[in-house]
Amino acid sequence: MAEDKKKVEAITDMSVDFAQWYTDVVLKAELIDYTSVKGCMVIKPQGYAIWELIQKQLDAEFKKTGVENVYLPMFIPESLLQKEKDHVEGFAPEVAWVTHGGLEPLQERLCVRPTSETLFCDFYANEIHSYRDLPKVYNQWCSVVRWEKTTRPFLRSREFLWQEGHTAHATAEDAEARTIQMLNVYADFCENVLAIPVIKGRKTDKEKFAGAVATYTIEALMHDGKALQSGTSHNFGDGFAKAFGIQYASKENKMEYVHQTSWGMTTRLIGAIIMVHGDNSGLVLPPRVAPTQVMIIPIQQKKEGVLDKAFELKDRLSNFRVKVDDTDKSPGWKFSEQEMRGIPIRIEIGPRDIENNKAIIARRDTGEKIEINLDNLETEVATVLDKIQVEMLERARAHREEHTYSATTYEEFLDILENKPGFVKAMWCGEEECENKIKEDASATSRCMPFEQEKLSDKCVCCGKPAKAMVYWGKAY
C-alpha cells in the first residue's frame, strides 16, 4: 500500500506551507481547474457537486422561512448604480464594465453584477404599492463579478457563485428581525451541515457593507488560525428605499418608505470546508455535504463473486450517496484516491469477508477501521456517518477554542497576533482610529462584536479609553 500511495501525487504538508497545501488539495482532489481568464476558475464535477448539495440544503432552509426564488439581470446601468452614493463608492474599485454591444458603443455603460441591491430596488419601486404587498422575501442564485487584484480558488475569485437574498418590509422592526433570522439560518447551516462552528456578531461601522445600517456576520476559524467571513446579513434601513423611491401606502393611507435587508453566502464555503477539515492526505468532507458518502472498494475483485457482492451492498445502501470503485487500479491506489477526495467512509469487501459475512468500514476523518457484520450493514453505515458528522464539528470547535485568546493590554494583544494564530478577544472604544492602528501595527481586523459579550476590562485594548464592546480580532482571508 505504501508503494501505491506514492503513485498518488503528494500534497504539500500544511505545516510547511498552508497556502500551497490548499492549492494542492483543490487541484488534486479535482475540485477546480484554472482557465485562460485570469482569476476565474472551472468548478469541476467533484467541486460543483459539493456546491449543489450546499445549494439544495440551504435553499430548503430558506423556503421554510417563506423565501421565494427569483432571477434578475446580470447587467446594471451605470445611472442605476449611482443612485446610492455609499454603495457605489464601496464597490467602484471592483466593478467590471461593458462598454460595447457587438461593434457599437453603448449609450450608457453597463456594470456586470457585483451584487444586486440596485436592481432589486429598481424592481421593488415598481412592484410595491401597498402594505398588502409586503413583505417581499426574495432570493436569487447566480454568479457575480468582482475584479479582485489577488485571487485564490473559492476564497476570492473574479467570478463566483452565490445566493443573495433581498427583502422589503413595512417596519424597521420587521427588517431587523429578518436580518437576524437569516444570520441564524446561516449559523445553523454551517454547524449542522458543514460541521464548521461560527461566531455570530455585528460588524463595526468600518467593516459593514457599503450602504447598510448594520451588518451581521458569522466568522469561522481556519486550521491555520486565520478567520474567514462565512456569511453576512445586512439591515439597510430605509436608505436604499429613499434613494430609489420605494414607498407603500400604509393602512392609514399614508405613504411610507420600506425597510430592506440583504444576505448572502458564496462558494467560499467550499474553501472553508477544505481549510477547517482537510489534512495532509487531502479533503475531509462532512457526510451531509459529501457528494459520495460511501465508497465500496472490492478486494481481489477478479475473484468470482467479489464484484457481485460489492454491487449488492451498493443496492442495499440506496438511501445513501454510494459508489463502487470497480476500476482495475490496485486497492492501495483506490484508498489514496478516496482519501484525497474526502469520501467519509469506505467499505472494504474481499473473498474472506464474504465468506465470514463481514466487511471493514474505514473512517476518512480518523482512519479508524471497524469490522461489521453484513446483516447490520445499513444500520452500521448510518451510525458511523452520524458519528463522523458530530465529531468533525466537535474537533473543529475544540480547535477554535484552543486558538482563541484574550488580551487586556496592547503589548499582550500585539504579541498574541504576532505569535499565536487565531482569534483574539479584546475590548474596544468604538473608534475607527483604533481599528486603523491595529490593522497598521498587526495586519489584523475586527471580525465582529459577538452577540454574547464579555467584559474583559473597562478599557480599550488599543487607546485605553472607556470600552464600548468586546471584539473578536484576527488576521483573515
Salt bridges, closest charged atoms under 4 A:
ASP4 OD1 - LYS7 NZ 3.24
GLU30 OE1 - ARG341 NH2 2.87
ASP59 OD2 - LYS63 NZ 2.29
GLU61 OE2 - LYS64 NZ 3.03
GLU78 OE2 - ARG109 NH2 2.87
GLU89 OE2 - LYS85 NZ 3.15
GLU117 OE2 - HIS166 ND1 3.86
GLU127 OE2 - LYS136 NZ 3.73
GLU148 OE2 - ARG156 NH1 3.35
GLU164 OE1 - HIS166 NE2 2.67
GLU191 OE1 - ARG397 NH2 3.21
ASP205 OD1 - LYS208 NZ 3.79
GLU219 OE2 - LYS203 NZ 3.09
GLU219 OE1 - ARG447 NE 3.04
ASP238 OD2 - LYS242 NZ 3.58
ASP279 OD1 - ARG364 NH2 2.67
GLU312 OE2 - LYS309 NZ 3.20
GLU337 OE2 - LYS329 NZ 3.05
GLU339 OE1 - LYS5 NZ 2.78
GLU339 OE2 - ARG346 NH1 3.84
GLU348 OE2 - ARG346 NE 2.83
GLU348 OE2 - LYS369 NZ 3.30
ASP365 OD2 - ARG363 NH2 2.66
ASP365 OD2 - ARG395 NH2 2.81
GLU368 OE1 - ARG363 NH1 3.71
GLU371 OE1 - LYS358 NZ 3.26
GLU378 OE2 - ARG316 NE 3.02
GLU391 OE1 - ARG363 NH2 2.77
GLU401 OE2 - ARG400 NH2 3.06
ASP441 OD2 - LYS437 NZ 3.01
GLU454 OE2 - LYS425 NZ 2.85
ASP458 OD1 - LYS455 NZ 2.97
